[in-house]
C-alpha cells in the first residue's frame, strides 16, 4: 500500500507541472513590455491573438480605420523591454500594423461561355470560368502586415 501511495504521489508531482505549463512563449518577467526575442518571433500573417501569445500582452491600439468594402486596419504599439526585462521609458515603443484583406479570384458562372446548336438554332448554355478579379470576401481576423523597426533602449 505504501509503495502504491509513493508511486501515485510521484506521478502527480511530475504530471501537474506539465499539465499547467502554458503554451505561450512570452518571456518570464516581461508582461508589460516586448523583448527583442519576442519581436524577432513575430512575422507577417500572424493574427493579433498569436502575437499576444508570444508577447504576453495585447499592446495599445493607437490608430484604426474601417473601410466601406469591409476591410479594417489597426495599429498597435508595444512598449520595448530593456535588456534586463524591465519596461523601457514610455516613448520606447514599437508598432505593428494589423489589417484584413480582400481575397480575389474565384470560379464564376458565365452564361455566355458556351453554346449549343441543333439543325435550326443555337443557344447559350453557359459554363464556369476563373475570374481573377472576382471578390472572394474579406479575411476574418486582422493579420500582421507591417512591423516597424526595433530601436536599442538603455
TADA-V706039 format. One record per pair of residues at least 24 apart in sequence whose C-alpha atoms are under 7 Angstrom apart, sorted by the first residue. I is the first residue (numbers start at 0). J is the second residue. Records with the same first field share a line. If there is no record, write none. Layout:
I->J / J
This chain:
23->52 / 53
24->52 / 53
25->52 / 53 / 54 / 55
28->84
29->84 / 85
30->55 / 56
31->56 / 86
32->77 / 78 / 79 / 80 / 86
33->77 / 78 / 79 / 80
34->79 / 80 / 84
43->143 / 144 / 145
44->142 / 143 / 144
45->142 / 143
46->140 / 141 / 142 / 143
47->141 / 142
69->137
70->99 / 100 / 137
71->98 / 99
72->97 / 98 / 99
73->97 / 98
81->152 / 153
87->152
93->147 / 148 / 149
94->146 / 147
95->143 / 145 / 146 / 147
96->143 / 144 / 145 / 146
97->141 / 142 / 143 / 144
98->141 / 142 / 143 / 144
99->137 / 138 / 140 / 141 / 142
100->137 / 138
101->134 / 136 / 137 / 138
102->134 / 135 / 136 / 137
103->131 / 132 / 133 / 134 / 135
104->129 / 130 / 131 / 132 / 133 / 134 / 135
105->129 / 130 / 131 / 133 / 135
106->130
